[in-house]
Every structure is written in structure tokens, then in C-alpha cells.
Amino acid sequence: GSEYSNSVQQTFDGGYISGGSWLIKTDFEGNEEWINEDISSESIKQTSDDGFISIGTVQGDTGTNILLIKTDLQGNEEWSRTIGGVGYENGYDVDLTNDGGYILTGSTVHTSSSELNTYLVKTDSQGNVEWENNFGGVSRNKGLSVKSLINGGYIVVGMIKTFGVDDDVYILK
């Protein structure tokens, strides 16, 4: 079948974790250690407990939602959370926060409007939403990458399209 990878990170043991149409963990020479074909991922990061946090998108009854999945070191699911509401939320990137939680970015389109906005969500260490915001307006934009900053803030980069012109880089701090 068709396979892809969107994200790779070196792991604490010198190997690599890759997320895409599945999760795959390799050693430092690229030899497969394990694969989880049940989890597709837009982005994956290793967590402080040696497990992994993965973000993607899942189809729901009323649109799409962000799917956040926490696995153990062997890629076995520990918990999953569906984040979003009525409409279309897509998850593109996740990062660890200074307090042990997670920051997520992606896009949201609510069924009451056709505006595509950057979606930013902060969760605790168990994936429970602490707050969520969307940023946009008359332009169409989405967050594609997010990083936690040392001072506790966040920076998001993505794309923006204003009034039908070509896409530009979008930066949000």
C-alpha cells in the first residue's frame, strides 16, 4: 500500500522514531526495532518517560478532530484523546511543554463559517485540554509547526493566504 513519513526524531537511546502512515522505531543504524501500524501520525516526539506523543487527525461524526496518542517505549498505546468540536480540526504538530504537558497546533474550520484558522491547544500530561485558541480572521491560515519556548511561551509557524494571493509564511508567538 501507500506509505509515508511526516516526522522523525532521534531518541534518547541514539535510535530514531518516525511517524507517518504508521510509527516505526529503529536503532542508531536504522534497523527496525518495532512498528505500530495502528497509529498514523503527522508529528511524533519522545516524552520524558521514554514513551512517545503523537498527533494526527481522525474522522468523526461531524467533521474531523485532532487525535493525540501517548505510547510507551515499545509503541503500545497508553491513552488517546480526541480534541476539537463540531467542524474540522486537523492536528499537524505537537511539542512538550515546560510543565510536563503538550502544546498542539493545526487548523480549525467551524461549520458556522468557512474560515480556516490556526488552532492552538495546551493539554496537561494526560492530554486533557487546559486551553484552546484559534487565530485568524479574514485570512486563511494554519499552524504547521509549534515549539515551546524557554520562557514558557510558544512559537507557531505555518501558512497564510490573504485575499486570494499566494501563500506566505505565517509566524505566531
N, C-alpha and C positions, 0 to 999 in steps of 0.2 A: 504494500500500500504506500500511500504518500506519507512521508515523514519529514519533520522539520525541527530545527532547534532555534530558540529565540534568545537564550540566556546561558551563560557559563560563568562559573566562579571556581577559583581554586579553593579547596577545602583545607581544614586545619591539618590534615594528615599528608598534605602535599599532592593529593589527587585532585579530581575535578568533579563537579556536579553540573549537569546540563539539563535545562528544561525546554520543552517544546511539545511535540505530539506525545511525549512521554517524559519521565525522569530517568536519567541514567547517571550512575556513579562509576567513575573509573579510578584506577590508581595513577600514580605520577607518570607512568609510561603510556597511559591511555587504554590499558586493559580493563574491560568491563568487570566491575565487582558486583553490581546488581542493576536491575532495570525494573521500573514500575510503569507498566503500560496503561494503568487505570487512571493516571493523573496527567492531564495536559496542562502546560504552564506557559505563560508569557514571560515570567521572570521568577527566579529562584535564588534564595540566599541561605547561607548556613547560619544557624542560630547559636546562641551562646551555650546551649546544652548539647551541641554537636548534631542536632537534628537540622531540619530544613523547613523554610517557609516558602510557599509557592502561591502565586496569584494567577488567575485566569478569568474566564468568562463562562457562565453556564446559562443555558436557555431555561426560562421559567414560563409560567402560565401567562404572564402579562408583559413579556419582553425578555431582556437579559439582565443578569446580575453578576456582580463580582463574586468569584469563588476563591476564598482564602483557605489553604490547606496546610496544616502543620504535620510533618512526618518525623519519625525518629531517625537515627543514624543509618538504618537499613532501608529507609524509604517506605516504612509502614505508616499508614495514616494514624495520627493520634487524635486529631479533630479537624473539622471543617466548618466554615461559616459562609453563609450566603449573605452578601451585603448589597443593599440597594432597595429600590421601591418599585412603584409602577412606572414603567418606561424602560429605557435601555441604558444600563450601566455596564461598562466594559472596563476590566482591570488590565493595566499594562505593566506596572512596576510596583515593587514593594521594597522597603528598607527597614532595618531595625532602628528603633528609637533609643534615646539615652536612658529612658525609664524602663526598658525591657519590653516595650510594646512594638507596634508596627505602624508605619506610615504607608499608605497606598495611594496611587494615582491612576487615573484613567479618564474616562469620558462619561457624560450623562446626557441623555435626551429624554425629557419627560414627555409623556403622551399629550400633555396640555399645550406644548409648544414644539416647534421643530428646531430649536436652538441646541447646538452641540456645545457643551461647556466642559471645562476641566473639572474633574471630580477628585477631591482630596479627602481622605478618610484617615483618622487616627484610631487605632484599637489598643486595647491592653494586651498583655502577654498571652491571653487565651482567645484573642480575636474578637472580643466584644467591643462594639463601636463606642468610643468615648465622644467623638465629634465628627461631623462631616460638613463640608462646604463645597459649593460649586462656584466657579469663577468664569465669567464670560459676559455676555450681553448680546449686542447685535452681531458680533463676530462669531465665527465657528472656530472653536479651539479645543484641544485635548492635551492632557498631560501624558507624556510617554516615558519619562524617567523621573524618579524622585530620590533625593538624598537627604539624610538627617545631617544637620549642621552641629558643630561642637557646642554652640550656644543654645541648642535646643530648638532652633527654628528648622525650616525645611526649604529646599530649593527644588523647583519643578521645571523641566524643560519639555517642550512639545512643539506643536504646530498650531498656527493660526491662519485663518482665511477671513479677510475683511472685504466686504462689498464685491465679491466675485473676482478679486485679484489672485495672483499666485500665492501659494502657501509661503509663510515666513516662519522663522523660529520664534517660539513663544517661551519667555522666561518669567517665572513667578517665584518670589521669595516671601 
